[in-house]
Amino acid sequence: MTNGPSRPLAPNCSHLLRRAVRLHERGDFDKAARLYNAVLQEQPDNFDAFHGLGQIHFSCGRLDTALTLFQTALKSDLGRAEGFASLGLVFHSLKRLKEALVSYEEGLRLDPDSAELRNRRGVALLDLGRPHEALDDFERVIAANPDHLDALGNRGNALIKLNRQEEALAAYDLALKFAPENAELLTNRAVALRRLDRPHEALMSVSRALVSKPDIVQAKFAESLIRLTLGDFAAGWRDYEWRWSVGFLSSCRRTFAAPLWLGEEPLAGKTILLYAEQGYGDTFQFVRYAPLLAQRGAKVILEVQPTASRLLSPMSGVDAVIARGQPLPKFDFQCPLLSLPLAFATELATIPADVPYIAASQEDVAAWRQRLPQGRTLVGLTWSGERSHDNDLNRSMRLETLLPLLDLPDVTFISLQHEVPDEDAAMLHGHPAVVQFGDRFRDFADTAAVISLLDVIVSVDTSVAHLAGAMGKPLYLLLPFAADFRWLRERTDSPWYPTARLFRQSGFGEWSSVIDTVRQELSRSGHRSGRLALSA
């Protein structure tokens, strides 16, 4: 093979290739593959034959074989933009996003006007967490091709990532003019409507999607989040099981020989494995069900993230805690933590909220007590979460946003941030009222020990907030507009955490009024021997 263009086809090869392409387009993959291979018998370095075989294997889900074939095709002719487009697509499907981006960019170097390559590059950028650049690509495609359906829809996806929900909704509505019953567009439109706190309209949009395409799992999952937001737990938790088929959650699914337990089989004398499936906050929120399983006579094995294992090991009702990655004992049943509300048929009125159900060890508390300032009100503070979180731009804030809160007299703020964003580090170290403790934590057992010594926790929607709520500590939870489904709507309390008070944005990014209200509440609570009393 060479790195230059393929040599001209012999007349017989040209005829075979044309027949192979026709059969390929008709979906007769077996016959098309035989003809592509016949071409390669005559001309072993033929780009089109290798490329066609690669497309067949890709369509059949044989990604590794498709990757090899596309790479082989490009070895025979590096000047074919469609080869780089296909190579990028298989890299993208294999979650090798950086390699996909390089492939798309090489294709665009050969064919700068390719709408498909630029649209695919935008999708790769979006998946890499670079929505501004992705939006630029989609808008360039639309400028040249105003009816490019994929780019119109993807523009909406980028705008959602940028927290520009009204514009995202308008983008989907424009795309739907070209394809009114497109199920994917209707589903994404429902996501935008839910984030605009218009859940009833979102339900209508997702219902249209399911009428158009009843098996679209993204719509079923989106519907579950909408129903949970509205407090319709019966339908919401049932449909939440579709999470295993969408996005990053599909990679969190575990396969065990033991059957899934969803509440039907008796557990007396049986061993059940509960396992963390998503983030730390989810683990702290739903581990509350473990004692209920023990009450049914089960031996409960709990597998969690390594940095949560020491904290949860003494938990009531749990026989053993295993750090993820360590060998598991034998068990009869298994259940992921976020399927437990479904297994227990949880309704709003039956949420198990007997706090505290997580506690710090006395040894850890004693060790940390010596390090904390004395004689002042101590307020724990968390203002940002993991950057990789799908909605982090909406739920997190900059430290400077909290400045109006930080001048309260006789108050020391204890930063519980495990990691401080680079843009906040200088301000944190230069502010006399804030002491950073989070970077000294070995794991969540240390976090819990410090939380137990504080008067109140002020936090955005992060693992620290869930931990404080699970420990029964006074919690002031700062929520974005159209908050996560677990906080429901228009409530200032949480049925999950009785000691929490919810402070919600009135509009996107509108943190100032939230901070002002929290400041007033902290001031109104007053000081009693240097301790802060949570107002009712």
C-alpha positions, 0 to 999 in steps of 0.5 A: 500500500501507499500513502498516495491516491489509489491507482485507477480501477480496471474496468472489471473492478470499477463494475464490481465497485459500482455494484457493491455500492448499490447493494450497500445503499439498498442494505444488502450488506452480505452481498456488498461485502463480498463484492468489496472483497472481490475488488480488493482481490484485484486491487489490494489498496483500493480506498473505496472498498476498504471504506465501504467494508468499514461502513458495513462493520460500523453499521453492524456495531463492529466498531473495532473492525470498522476502525481497522478498515477505515485506518487501512483505507486512509493508508491507501489514500490520505487525501480523502476527507470522507475517510477522516469523517468515518474514522472520526465517527468510529472514534466518537462511538468508542468515546475516544473524543480527542482522536475523533476531533483530530480526525474531523479536523484533518477532514476539514483541512481537506474539505473546508466546506463540508457541512457534515464534517463541521457538524460532527466536529461541533458534536465532538467539541460539545462532548469534550466540554467546549460548548462555545467552540461547538456553537461556533461550528453549528452556526457556521453550518447553518449560515451556509445551510439554513435547513441543516437539521442536525446542525439546527438541533445541535445548536440547541444542545450547545445553548443548553450547555451554555445555560441559554435555555430560551435560545435553545428552545427557539433553536429546537422550535426552528428545527421542528419547522423542518421536521415537526415530528422528529422525536429527538428534537421533541425530546431535547425541546422537553429538556429545555422546557424542564430547565425553564421550569415549564414541566407541564409543557415539557411533558407534552413535548416528550409525549409527542416524541413518544408518539412519533417514536415509541422506543426512544429511550431518551424521551422515556428518561426525560419523562421520568425526570419531569414526573419526579420534578412534579412529585409523581413518584409512582411513574417517575421512579418506574421510568427512571430505570431507563437511565441505563440506556442513555448517555454516560449513565449507560456506562455505569450499569453493572452486570451480576449473576445475582438477580436485581431486587426491586421489592418483590422477593422476600429478603429474610436470610438473604444477602443483598448487594447495594452499590453506588452508581452515580455521584457522592451526593446520590450515594449519601441521599439513597443509602438511607434505604439500607437499614430498611433492608436490614429490617426485612431480615437481609444481610446488607453489603454496600459497595461505594466509592473508595473515599466514602467507604470509611465514613459509611462503614459504621452505618446502622443496618449495613453488615459490610462496606466494600470500596469499589474495585475491591473483591465482593463477597457472595450475594443473593440479590443486588440493587443500585442505590437509585433503584431503591425508591422504586423497590420501596414504592416510595411516595412523597409521604413515605420518603424515609427521612429519619435523620441522622443516618450518617454520623462522623466517628468520635475519634475523627471529631476529636481530632478536627475539633482542635483545628477549628477556630473557637468562640465564633459562629462557624458556617460551612461553605461550598460554592461549586461542585464537580466541573464534569457535572452536566449542569455545573454551569447552572448549579455552581457559582464563583466565590466572589458571588458570596462576598456579601455573605462573608462580612457577617460579624463574629462569623468564621466561614469554613470552606469545605471545598475538596478542590478550589477552582483556580479562579477562586484560589487567590480570593479564598487565600486572601479573605480573612473570614474564610478558612480553607479546610477541604484541601486537608480532607483525606476522605468524606469521613474527615468532611463529616467530622468537620461538618459535625462541628459547624453551626450551619452549612451553606452549600450549593447542590453538591455532595457536601449538601447531601452529607450535611442533610444526611447528618441532620445538620442545619443546611441552607441549600442554594439552588439554581433556577429549575433545580434538580428533580430531587428538590421538587418545585416551589418548596422551601423545605425538603422531604428528603432532609428535614433540617434543610432550607431551600433558597431558590434562584428566581431566574437563571444566574440570579444568585444575588437575591439568594445570597441576600436572603441567606445573609438576612437569615443568618443575621436573624438567627442570632448568636447564643454563646457563639453558636448559631441557632437555625431559625424556623 
